[in-house]
Amino acid sequence: MTVAIYPGSFDPISSGHLDIVIRAANIFDKLIVGIYDTPAKTLLFTTAERVDLAKKAVVDIPNVEVESFTGLTVDFAKKVKAQAMVRGLRKQPTMATPLPRRTCPN
């Protein structure tokens, strides 16, 4: 079984995030959305709220799990025995100033 992680702060999970989750779920046997517990940035939602929002967004995708983690992403990957990591990319101009995100309808 191929396990992948999709780590991030997901504050909140957006339609773009969900698109990546759906694509990755079609590639890997199991995808774990890893929500980083304490990023060094101001958050809109608590970790528990971000986990809850993500779980509601992926409820209909059977091979996707959501859990929070602390520490290094590599340690989280080892803990869940992941063989791959999924990441989304943005165009260079948007990386300097993130655009407002549309949240998932759940």
C-alpha distances in whole Angstrom, upper triangle without the diagonal:
4,6,10,13,16,19,23,26,26,29,29,26,28,27,26,23,22,22,20,17,18,17,14,13,13,11,8,6,7,11,13,17,18,22,24,27,30,30,33,35,36,34,35,33,32,28,28,30,27,24,26,27,23,22,25,24,20,21,20,17,15,11,13,15,18,19,22,22,25,25,23,20,19,20,18,15,15,15,12,10,10,9,12,15,16,20,23,26,29,32,35,38,35,34,37,38,35,36,36,33,33,31,29,31,29
4,7,10,13,16,20,23,23,27,27,24,25,25,23,20,20,20,17,15,16,15,11,11,12,9,6,5,6,9,11,14,16,20,22,25,27,27,31,32,34,32,33,31,30,27,27,28,25,23,25,25,21,21,24,22,19,20,20,16,15,11,12,14,16,18,20,20,23,23,21,18,16,17,16,12,13,14,11,9,7,6,8,11,13,16,19,22,26,29,31,34,32,30,34,35,32,33,33,30,30,29,27,29,28
4,7,10,13,17,20,20,24,24,21,22,23,21,18,18,18,15,13,14,14,10,10,12,10,6,6,5,6,8,11,12,16,18,21,24,24,27,28,30,28,29,27,26,23,23,25,22,19,22,22,18,18,21,20,16,18,18,15,14,10,10,11,13,14,16,16,19,20,18,14,14,15,12,9,11,11,8,7,5,6,7,9,11,14,17,21,24,27,29,32,30,28,31,32,29,31,31,28,28,26,24,27,26
4,7,10,13,17,17,21,21,18,19,20,18,15,15,16,12,11,13,12,8,9,11,9,7,8,6,5,6,9,10,14,15,19,21,21,24,25,27,25,26,25,24,21,22,23,20,18,20,20,16,17,20,18,15,18,18,15,14,11,10,10,12,13,15,15,17,18,16,12,12,13,11,8,11,12,9,9,5,6,5,5,7,10,14,17,20,24,26,28,26,24,28,28,26,27,27,24,25,23,22,25,24
4,6,10,13,13,17,18,15,17,18,16,13,14,15,12,10,13,13,9,10,13,12,10,11,8,6,5,6,6,10,12,15,18,17,20,21,23,21,23,21,21,17,19,20,16,15,17,17,14,15,18,16,14,17,18,15,15,12,10,9,10,10,11,11,14,15,13,9,10,12,9,7,10,11,8,9,6,8,6,5,6,9,12,15,19,22,24,26,24,22,25,26,23,24,25,22,23,21,20,23,22
4,7,10,10,14,14,12,14,15,13,9,11,12,9,8,11,11,9,10,13,13,11,13,11,7,6,5,6,8,10,14,16,15,18,19,21,19,20,19,19,16,17,18,14,13,16,15,12,13,16,14,13,16,17,14,16,13,10,10,9,10,11,12,14,15,13,10,12,14,11,10,13,14,12,13,10,12,9,6,5,6,9,12,15,19,21,23,20,19,22,22,19,21,21,18,19,17,17,20,20
4,7,9,12,13,12,14,16,14,11,13,14,12,11,15,15,12,14,17,16,15,17,14,10,8,6,4,6,7,11,13,12,15,16,17,16,18,16,16,13,15,16,13,12,15,15,12,14,17,16,15,18,20,17,18,16,13,12,10,10,9,9,11,12,10,7,10,12,9,9,13,13,12,14,11,13,11,8,8,8,10,13,16,19,20,22,20,17,20,21,18,20,20,18,19,17,18,21,20
4,6,9,10,9,12,14,13,10,12,14,12,12,16,16,15,16,20,19,18,20,17,13,11,8,6,5,6,9,11,9,12,12,14,12,14,13,14,11,14,14,11,11,15,14,11,14,17,15,15,18,21,19,20,18,15,14,11,11,10,10,11,12,12,9,13,14,12,13,16,16,16,18,15,17,15,11,10,9,10,12,14,18,19,20,17,15,17,18,15,17,17,15,16,15,16,19,19
4,6,8,8,11,14,14,11,13,16,14,14,18,19,18,19,22,22,21,23,20,16,13,10,8,5,5,7,8,7,10,10,11,9,10,10,10,9,12,11,8,10,13,12,11,14,16,15,16,19,21,20,22,20,17,15,12,11,9,10,11,13,13,12,15,16,14,16,19,18,18,20,18,21,18,15,14,12,13,15,16,19,20,21,17,15,17,17,14,16,15,13,15,14,15,18,18
4,5,5,7,11,11,8,10,13,12,12,15,17,16,17,20,21,20,22,19,15,13,9,9,7,8,10,12,10,13,12,12,10,10,9,11,9,12,10,7,9,11,9,8,12,13,12,13,16,18,18,20,19,15,14,11,12,11,12,14,16,16,14,18,19,16,17,21,20,19,22,19,22,19,15,14,12,12,14,15,18,20,20,17,16,18,17,13,14,13,11,12,10,11,15,14
3,6,8,12,12,10,13,16,15,15,18,20,20,21,24,25,24,26,23,19,17,13,12,9,10,11,11,10,13,10,10,6,6,6,9,9,11,9,6,10,11,9,10,13,14,13,15,18,21,20,23,22,18,17,14,14,13,14,16,18,19,17,21,22,19,21,24,23,22,25,23,25,23,19,17,16,15,16,16,20,21,20,17,16,18,16,13,13,11,10,11,9,11,14,14
4,6,10,11,9,11,14,14,14,17,19,19,20,23,24,24,25,22,18,17,13,13,10,12,13,14,13,16,13,12,9,8,7,10,10,11,9,6,9,10,7,8,12,12,11,13,16,18,18,21,21,17,16,13,14,14,16,18,20,21,19,23,23,21,22,25,24,23,26,24,26,23,20,18,16,15,17,17,20,22,21,18,17,19,17,14,13,11,9,9,7,9,11,11
4,7,8,6,7,10,11,10,13,15,15,16,19,20,20,22,19,15,14,10,12,10,12,14,16,15,18,16,15,12,11,10,13,12,13,11,7,9,10,7,6,10,10,8,10,13,15,15,18,18,14,14,11,13,13,16,18,20,21,18,22,23,19,20,24,23,21,24,21,23,21,17,15,14,13,15,16,19,21,21,17,17,20,18,14,14,12,9,9,6,7,10,10
4,5,5,6,9,10,11,12,14,15,16,19,20,21,23,20,17,16,13,15,13,16,18,19,17,20,18,17,14,13,13,16,15,16,14,11,13,13,10,9,12,12,9,11,15,16,16,19,19,16,16,15,17,17,19,21,23,23,21,24,25,22,23,26,26,24,26,23,25,22,19,16,14,12,14,14,17,19,19,16,16,19,17,13,12,10,6,6,4,5,9,10
4,5,5,6,9,10,10,12,14,15,17,19,20,22,20,17,17,14,17,16,19,21,22,21,23,21,21,18,17,17,19,19,20,17,14,15,16,12,11,14,13,9,11,14,15,15,18,18,16,17,16,19,20,22,24,26,26,23,26,27,24,24,28,28,25,27,24,25,22,19,16,15,12,14,14,17,20,20,16,17,20,19,15,13,12,8,6,6,5,8,10
4,5,5,6,9,10,11,12,14,16,17,18,21,19,16,17,14,16,16,18,21,22,20,22,20,20,18,18,18,20,20,21,19,15,17,18,14,13,16,15,12,13,17,17,16,19,19,16,18,17,19,20,21,23,25,24,21,24,26,23,22,26,27,24,26,22,23,20,17,13,11,9,10,10,13,16,17,14,15,18,16,13,12,12,8,8,9,9,12,14
4,5,5,6,9,10,11,12,14,16,16,18,16,13,13,10,12,12,14,17,19,17,20,19,19,17,16,16,18,17,18,16,13,13,15,12,10,13,13,10,11,14,15,14,17,16,13,14,13,15,16,18,20,22,21,18,20,22,19,19,23,23,21,22,19,20,17,14,11,9,8,11,12,15,18,19,15,15,19,18,14,14,13,10,10,9,9,13,13
4,5,5,6,9,10,10,12,14,15,17,15,12,13,10,13,14,17,19,21,20,23,22,22,19,18,18,19,18,18,17,13,14,14,11,9,11,11,7,8,11,12,11,14,14,11,13,12,15,17,19,22,24,23,20,22,24,21,20,24,24,21,23,20,21,18,15,12,12,11,14,15,18,21,22,19,19,22,21,17,17,16,12,11,9,8,11,11
4,5,5,6,9,10,11,13,15,17,16,13,15,13,16,16,19,22,24,23,25,24,24,22,21,21,23,21,22,20,17,17,18,15,13,15,15,11,11,14,13,12,15,15,13,15,15,18,20,22,25,26,25,21,24,26,23,21,25,25,23,24,20,21,18,16,12,12,10,12,13,16,20,21,18,19,22,21,18,17,17,13,12,12,10,13,14
4,5,5,6,8,10,11,12,15,14,11,12,11,13,15,17,20,22,21,23,23,24,21,22,21,22,21,22,20,17,17,18,16,13,15,16,12,11,15,15,12,15,14,12,14,14,17,18,20,22,23,22,18,20,22,20,18,22,22,20,21,17,17,14,12,8,8,7,10,12,15,19,20,18,17,21,21,18,17,18,14,14,14,13,16,17
4,6,5,6,9,10,10,12,11,8,9,8,11,13,16,19,22,21,24,23,24,21,21,20,21,19,19,19,15,14,16,14,10,12,13,10,8,12,12,9,12,10,8,10,11,14,16,18,21,22,21,18,19,21,18,17,20,20,17,18,15,16,13,12,9,10,10,13,16,19,22,24,21,20,24,23,20,20,20,16,16,14,12,15,15
4,6,5,6,9,10,12,11,10,12,11,15,17,20,23,25,24,27,27,27,25,24,23,24,22,22,21,18,17,18,16,13,13,14,11,9,12,10,8,11,10,9,12,13,17,19,21,24,26,25,21,23,24,21,20,23,23,20,21,18,18,16,14,11,13,12,15,18,21,24,25,23,23,26,26,22,22,21,18,17,15,13,15,15
4,5,5,7,9,12,12,10,13,13,16,18,21,24,27,25,28,28,29,26,26,25,27,24,25,24,21,20,21,19,16,17,18,14,12,15,14,11,13,12,11,14,16,19,21,22,25,26,25,21,22,24,22,19,23,23,20,20,17,17,14,13,10,11,11,14,16,19,22,24,22,22,26,26,22,22,22,19,18,18,16,18,19
4,5,5,6,9,9,7,10,10,14,16,19,22,25,23,27,26,28,26,26,25,25,23,24,23,20,19,20,19,15,16,18,15,12,15,14,11,12,10,9,12,14,16,19,20,23,24,22,18,19,21,18,16,19,20,17,17,13,13,10,10,7,10,11,14,17,20,23,25,23,22,26,26,23,23,24,20,20,19,17,20,20
4,5,5,7,7,6,9,10,14,17,20,23,26,25,28,28,29,27,27,25,26,23,23,23,20,18,19,18,14,14,16,13,10,13,11,8,9,7,7,10,13,16,18,20,23,25,23,19,20,22,19,17,19,20,16,16,14,14,12,12,10,13,14,17,20,23,26,28,26,25,29,29,26,26,25,22,21,20,17,19,19
4,6,8,9,9,13,14,18,20,23,26,29,28,32,31,32,30,30,29,29,27,27,26,23,22,22,21,18,18,19,16,13,15,13,10,11,9,10,14,16,19,22,24,27,28,26,22,23,25,22,19,22,23,19,19,16,15,14,14,12,15,15,19,21,24,27,29,27,27,31,31,28,27,27,24,23,22,19,21,21
4,7,9,9,13,14,17,20,23,26,29,28,31,31,33,30,31,30,30,27,28,28,24,23,24,23,19,20,21,19,16,18,16,13,13,11,12,15,17,20,22,23,26,27,24,21,21,23,20,17,20,21,18,17,14,12,11,12,11,13,15,18,21,23,26,29,27,26,30,31,28,28,28,25,25,24,22,24,24
4,5,6,10,13,15,19,21,24,27,26,30,30,32,30,30,29,29,25,26,26,23,21,23,22,18,18,20,18,15,17,16,12,12,8,10,12,15,17,20,21,23,24,22,19,18,20,17,15,17,18,14,13,10,10,9,10,10,14,16,19,22,25,28,30,28,27,31,32,29,29,29,26,26,24,22,25,24
4,7,10,13,16,19,22,25,28,28,31,32,33,31,32,29,29,26,26,26,24,21,22,22,19,18,20,19,15,16,15,12,10,7,9,11,15,17,20,21,24,25,23,20,20,21,18,15,17,17,13,13,11,11,11,13,13,17,19,22,26,29,31,34,31,30,34,34,31,32,32,28,28,26,24,26,24
4,7,10,12,16,19,21,24,25,28,29,30,28,28,26,25,22,22,23,20,17,19,19,16,15,17,16,13,14,14,10,9,5,6,8,11,13,16,17,21,22,21,17,17,18,15,13,15,14,11,11,9,10,10,12,12,15,18,21,24,28,30,33,30,29,32,32,29,30,30,26,26,24,21,24,22
4,6,9,13,15,18,21,21,25,25,27,24,25,23,22,19,19,20,17,15,17,17,13,12,15,14,11,13,13,10,10,6,5,6,9,11,14,15,18,19,18,15,15,16,13,11,14,14,10,11,9,10,9,9,9,12,14,18,21,25,27,29,26,25,29,29,26,26,26,23,23,20,19,21,20
4,6,9,12,15,18,18,22,23,24,21,22,20,19,16,16,17,14,12,14,15,11,11,14,13,11,13,14,11,11,8,6,5,6,7,10,11,14,16,15,12,14,14,10,9,12,12,8,11,9,11,10,9,10,12,15,18,21,25,27,29,26,24,28,28,25,26,25,22,22,20,18,21,19
4,6,10,12,15,15,19,19,20,18,19,16,16,13,14,14,11,9,12,12,8,9,12,11,9,12,14,12,13,11,7,6,5,6,8,10,13,15,15,12,14,15,11,11,14,14,11,14,11,14,12,10,9,11,13,16,19,22,24,26,23,22,25,24,21,22,21,18,19,16,15,18,17
4,6,9,12,12,16,17,18,16,17,15,14,11,12,14,11,9,12,13,10,11,15,14,13,15,18,16,16,14,11,9,6,5,5,6,9,12,11,9,11,12,8,9,12,12,10,13,11,14,13,10,10,11,14,17,19,23,24,26,23,21,24,24,21,22,22,19,20,18,17,20,19
4,6,9,10,13,14,15,12,14,12,11,8,10,11,7,7,11,11,9,11,14,13,13,16,19,17,18,17,13,11,7,6,4,6,9,11,12,10,13,14,10,12,15,14,13,16,15,18,16,13,13,13,14,17,19,23,24,25,22,20,22,22,19,21,20,17,18,16,16,19,18
4,6,6,10,11,13,11,14,12,11,8,11,12,10,10,13,14,12,14,17,17,17,20,22,21,22,20,17,14,11,9,6,5,6,8,9,8,12,12,10,12,15,14,14,17,16,19,17,14,14,14,16,18,20,23,23,25,22,19,21,21,19,21,20,18,20,18,19,22,21
4,6,10,11,12,10,13,11,8,6,9,11,9,10,13,14,13,15,18,18,19,21,24,23,24,22,19,16,12,10,6,6,5,8,11,11,15,14,12,15,17,16,16,19,19,22,20,18,18,18,19,21,23,26,26,27,24,22,23,23,21,23,22,20,22,19,20,23,21
4,6,8,10,9,12,11,9,8,12,13,12,13,16,17,16,19,21,21,22,24,27,26,27,26,22,20,16,13,10,9,7,9,11,12,16,15,14,17,19,18,19,22,21,24,22,19,20,19,20,22,23,26,25,26,23,21,22,21,20,22,21,20,23,21,22,25,24
4,6,8,8,12,12,11,10,14,15,13,14,17,17,17,20,22,21,22,25,28,26,28,26,23,20,17,15,12,11,9,10,11,12,15,16,15,17,20,19,20,23,21,23,22,18,18,17,17,19,19,22,22,22,20,17,18,18,16,19,19,18,21,20,21,25,24
4,7,9,13,14,13,13,17,17,16,18,21,20,20,23,25,25,26,28,31,30,31,30,26,24,21,19,15,14,12,12,13,14,18,18,18,20,22,22,23,26,24,26,24,21,21,19,19,20,20,23,21,22,20,17,17,17,16,19,19,19,22,22,24,27,27
4,6,10,12,12,13,17,16,14,17,20,19,19,22,24,23,25,28,30,29,31,30,26,24,21,20,16,16,14,15,16,17,20,21,20,22,25,25,25,28,26,28,26,22,21,19,19,19,19,21,20,20,17,15,15,14,13,16,16,16,19,19,22,25,25
4,7,9,10,12,15,15,13,17,19,18,19,22,23,22,25,27,30,30,32,31,27,25,21,20,17,17,16,18,19,19,23,24,22,25,27,27,27,30,28,31,28,25,24,21,21,21,20,23,22,21,19,17,16,15,14,16,15,16,18,18,20,23,23
4,6,7,9,12,11,10,13,15,14,15,18,19,19,21,23,26,26,28,28,24,22,18,17,15,16,15,17,19,19,23,23,21,23,26,25,25,28,27,29,27,23,22,20,20,21,20,23,23,22,19,18,18,16,14,16,14,14,16,15,17,20,19
4,7,10,12,10,9,13,14,12,14,17,17,17,20,22,25,25,28,28,24,22,19,18,16,18,18,20,22,22,25,26,23,26,29,28,27,30,29,31,29,25,23,21,21,22,21,24,24,23,20,19,20,17,15,15,13,12,14,12,15,17,17
4,7,8,6,6,10,10,10,12,14,15,15,18,20,23,23,25,25,21,19,16,15,13,15,16,19,21,20,24,24,21,24,27,25,25,28,27,29,27,24,23,21,21,23,23,26,26,26,22,21,22,20,18,18,15,14,15,13,14,16,15
4,5,5,6,9,10,11,12,14,15,17,19,20,23,24,25,25,21,19,15,13,11,13,14,17,19,19,23,22,20,22,25,23,23,26,25,28,27,24,23,22,22,24,25,28,28,28,25,24,25,23,20,21,19,18,18,16,17,19,17
4,5,5,6,9,10,11,12,14,15,17,18,22,21,22,22,18,15,12,10,7,10,11,14,16,16,19,19,16,19,21,19,19,23,22,25,24,21,20,20,21,23,24,27,28,28,25,23,25,24,21,22,20,18,19,16,17,19,17
4,6,5,6,9,10,11,12,14,16,16,20,20,21,21,18,15,11,10,8,11,13,17,19,19,22,21,18,20,23,20,20,23,23,26,25,23,22,22,23,25,26,30,31,31,28,26,28,27,24,24,22,20,20,17,17,18,16
4,5,5,6,9,10,11,12,14,15,19,20,21,21,18,15,12,12,11,14,16,19,21,20,24,23,20,22,25,23,22,25,25,28,26,23,22,22,22,24,25,28,30,30,26,25,27,25,22,22,19,17,17,14,14,15,13
4,5,5,6,9,10,11,12,14,17,18,19,19,15,13,10,10,9,12,14,17,19,17,21,21,18,20,23,21,20,23,22,24,23,20,19,18,18,21,21,25,26,26,23,22,24,22,19,19,17,15,15,12,12,14,12
4,6,5,6,9,10,11,12,15,15,16,16,13,10,7,7,7,10,13,17,18,17,20,19,16,18,20,18,17,20,19,22,21,19,18,18,19,22,23,27,28,29,25,24,26,25,22,22,20,17,17,14,13,15,13
4,5,5,6,9,10,10,14,15,16,17,14,11,9,9,10,14,17,20,22,20,23,23,19,21,24,21,20,23,22,25,24,22,21,21,21,24,25,29,31,31,27,27,29,27,24,23,21,18,17,14,12,13,10
4,6,5,6,9,10,13,14,16,17,14,12,10,11,12,16,18,22,23,21,24,24,21,22,25,23,21,24,23,26,24,21,19,19,19,22,22,26,28,28,24,24,26,24,21,20,18,15,13,10,9,10,8
4,5,5,6,8,11,12,14,14,10,9,7,9,11,14,17,20,21,18,21,21,18,19,22,20,18,21,19,22,20,18,16,16,16,19,21,24,26,27,23,23,25,24,20,20,18,15,14,11,9,11,9
4,5,5,6,9,10,11,12,9,7,6,9,11,15,18,21,22,20,22,22,18,19,22,20,18,21,19,22,21,19,18,19,19,22,24,28,30,31,27,26,29,28,24,24,22,18,17,14,11,13,10
4,6,5,9,10,12,14,11,11,10,12,15,18,21,25,25,23,26,26,22,23,26,24,21,24,23,25,24,22,20,21,20,24,25,28,31,31,27,27,30,28,24,24,21,18,16,12,9,10,6
4,6,8,9,12,13,10,11,10,13,15,19,22,25,25,22,25,25,22,22,25,24,21,24,22,24,22,20,17,18,17,20,21,25,27,28,24,25,27,26,22,21,19,15,13,10,7,8,6
4,5,5,8,9,7,8,8,12,15,18,21,24,24,21,23,24,20,20,23,22,19,21,19,21,19,18,16,17,17,20,22,26,28,29,26,26,29,28,24,23,21,18,16,13,10,11,9
4,6,7,10,8,9,10,13,16,20,23,26,26,24,26,26,22,22,25,23,20,22,21,23,22,21,19,21,21,24,26,29,32,33,29,29,32,31,27,27,25,21,19,16,12,13,10
4,6,9,9,11,13,16,19,23,26,29,29,26,28,28,24,24,26,25,22,23,22,24,22,22,20,21,21,25,26,30,33,34,30,30,34,32,29,28,26,22,20,17,13,13,11
4,6,6,9,11,15,18,21,25,27,26,23,25,25,22,21,23,22,19,20,18,20,19,18,16,18,19,22,24,28,31,32,29,29,32,31,28,27,26,22,20,18,14,15,14
4,6,8,11,15,18,21,25,27,27,23,25,25,21,20,22,21,17,19,17,19,19,19,18,20,21,25,27,31,34,35,32,32,35,34,31,30,29,25,24,21,18,19,17
4,7,10,13,17,19,23,25,24,20,21,22,18,17,19,18,14,15,14,15,15,15,15,18,19,23,26,29,32,34,31,30,33,33,30,30,29,25,24,22,19,20,19
4,7,10,14,16,19,22,21,18,19,20,16,15,18,17,13,15,13,15,14,14,13,15,17,20,23,27,29,31,28,27,30,30,26,27,26,22,21,19,16,18,16
4,7,10,13,17,19,19,16,18,18,14,14,16,14,11,14,13,15,15,14,14,16,18,22,24,28,30,32,29,27,30,30,27,27,26,22,22,19,17,19,16
4,7,10,14,17,17,14,17,16,13,13,16,14,12,15,14,17,16,14,14,15,17,21,23,27,28,30,27,25,28,27,24,25,23,20,20,17,15,18,15
4,7,10,13,14,13,15,14,10,12,14,12,10,14,14,17,16,15,15,16,18,22,24,28,29,31,27,26,28,28,25,26,25,22,22,19,18,20,18
4,7,10,12,11,14,13,9,12,14,12,12,15,15,18,17,15,16,17,18,21,24,27,28,29,26,24,26,26,23,25,24,21,22,19,19,21,19
4,7,9,8,11,9,7,10,12,10,11,14,14,17,17,15,16,16,19,22,24,27,28,29,27,24,26,26,24,26,25,23,24,22,22,25,23
4,7,8,11,9,8,11,13,11,13,16,16,19,18,16,18,18,20,23,25,28,28,29,27,24,26,26,24,26,26,24,26,24,24,27,26
4,7,9,7,8,11,12,11,14,16,16,18,18,16,18,18,21,22,25,28,27,29,27,24,25,26,25,27,27,26,28,26,27,30,29
4,5,5,7,9,10,11,13,14,14,16,15,13,15,16,18,20,23,26,25,27,25,22,24,25,24,27,27,26,28,26,27,30,29
4,5,5,6,9,10,11,12,11,13,12,9,12,12,15,17,20,23,23,26,24,21,23,24,22,25,26,24,26,24,25,28,27
4,5,5,6,9,10,10,9,11,11,9,13,14,17,19,22,25,25,28,26,23,25,27,25,28,29,27,29,28,28,31,30
4,5,5,6,9,10,10,12,13,12,15,17,20,22,25,28,29,31,29,26,28,29,28,30,31,29,31,29,29,32,30
4,5,5,6,8,9,12,12,11,13,15,18,21,24,27,28,30,28,25,27,28,26,28,29,26,28,26,25,28,27
4,5,5,6,5,8,8,8,11,13,17,20,23,26,27,30,28,25,28,29,27,29,29,27,28,26,26,29,27
4,6,5,6,9,10,11,15,17,21,23,27,30,30,33,31,28,31,32,30,32,33,31,32,30,29,32,31
4,6,8,11,13,13,16,19,22,25,28,32,32,35,32,30,32,33,31,33,33,31,32,29,28,31,29
4,6,9,11,12,14,17,20,24,27,30,32,34,32,29,32,33,30,32,32,29,30,27,26,29,27
4,7,9,11,14,17,21,24,27,31,32,35,33,30,33,34,32,34,34,31,32,30,28,31,29
4,6,7,11,14,17,20,24,27,28,31,29,27,30,31,29,30,31,28,29,27,26,29,28
4,7,10,14,17,20,24,26,28,31,29,27,30,32,29,31,32,29,30,29,28,31,30
4,7,10,13,16,20,23,24,27,26,23,27,28,26,28,29,26,27,26,25,28,27
4,7,10,13,17,20,21,24,22,20,23,25,22,24,25,23,24,23,22,26,25
4,7,10,14,17,19,22,19,18,21,22,20,21,22,19,21,20,19,23,23
4,7,10,13,15,18,16,14,17,19,16,18,19,17,18,18,18,22,22
4,7,10,13,15,13,12,15,16,13,15,16,14,16,16,16,20,21
4,7,9,12,10,9,13,14,12,13,16,14,16,18,19,22,24
4,6,8,6,6,10,11,9,10,13,13,15,17,18,22,24
4,6,6,7,10,11,10,11,14,15,17,20,21,25,27
4,6,5,7,9,10,12,16,16,19,22,24,27,29
4,5,6,7,8,10,14,15,18,21,24,27,29
4,5,5,5,6,10,12,15,17,20,23,25
4,6,6,9,12,13,16,18,21,24,26
4,6,10,13,15,18,20,23,27,29
4,6,9,12,16,18,21,24,26
4,7,8,12,14,17,21,23
4,6,9,12,16,18,21
4,7,9,13,15,18
4,6,9,12,15
4,7,9,12
4,6,8
4,6
4
